[in-house]
Amino acid sequence: MTDRQKIVDSVVNRLREVVPEIREGSPGEGKDLREYATFDSLGILEVLVWLEGEFGVSIPDEELMVENFNSIGKMVDYVLANR
């Protein structure tokens, strides 16, 4: 299993806890998570705080835009580029 795939799996598992609609199956890396009603501002914040703690990345305020983290692929890319 690649490092990327491990991060994808970890992010999907966390999203399943935050976004109940994801509990069945897994969205693709490019799926816009804003399509899920429970991926609201609180859900996004919870996932971003988890990303920082889980992977030791720091997300500066100027990068805190939903568009930067609205898919699994974008989250994984951010972690890989910033850890």
N, C-alpha and C positions, 0 to 999 in steps of 0.2 A: 504494500500500500504506500502510495506516495505521501509526502508531507502535505501537499495540497489536499489530497483526499482525506487525510486525518483531520485537517482543519474543517473541511466541508462537513464531514460527519459530526464533528463537535458542534458546529454552528447549527446544523439541522436539529440535533438533539436538544439544544438550548431553545431553538425556535419552537419546537414542539411543546415546550413547557409554557412559553409566552403566548403563542398563537394557536389556540385550540383547533382551528381549521386545518392545521398542518399535521395533526396527530396521525392521520391516515396517509401513508405514502410520503413522498418527498418532492417538493417543487424543484424544478431545474435551477441551475445556478443563475440563469438570466431572468427568472420570474420576478416581476415587480411585486414585492411584498406588500405594497400599499393597497393591493387589491383585496387583502384580508382586513376585515373590519377591526379586528383586535390588534392589528399592527398599527396602533395609533401612536400619539406622541409619547405616552407612558411606556408602551411596548418597545418603541424604538430606543428610548432612553435606557430601559432595563437591559436590552441587548447590547447597547454600546458600553455601558458600565461593565457588563459581563466580559465583553471582548477585551477591554483594557485589563481587567484582572486576570482573566484566563490566559491571555497571550502576552502580557507584559508590554502592551503598546499604549501610547498616550495619544489621545485624539485632541488636538488643539481646537479651541473655540472656532477659529476661522474655517475649520474643516467639518464642523458639526452641521451638516446639511443633509436632509433626508436623501437627496439625490446621490450622495456619496455612499450611502449604506442601505439602499432600498432593494438589494438583491443579495442572495447568498454569495454569488460570484464577486460582487463589489466588496463585501465584508472580507472574504478570503484574500482578495487581491490586496486590500489595505493591510491586513495582518502580515502577509508575506513581504510587503514592501517596507514595513515599519517596525519589525521586531528585531 
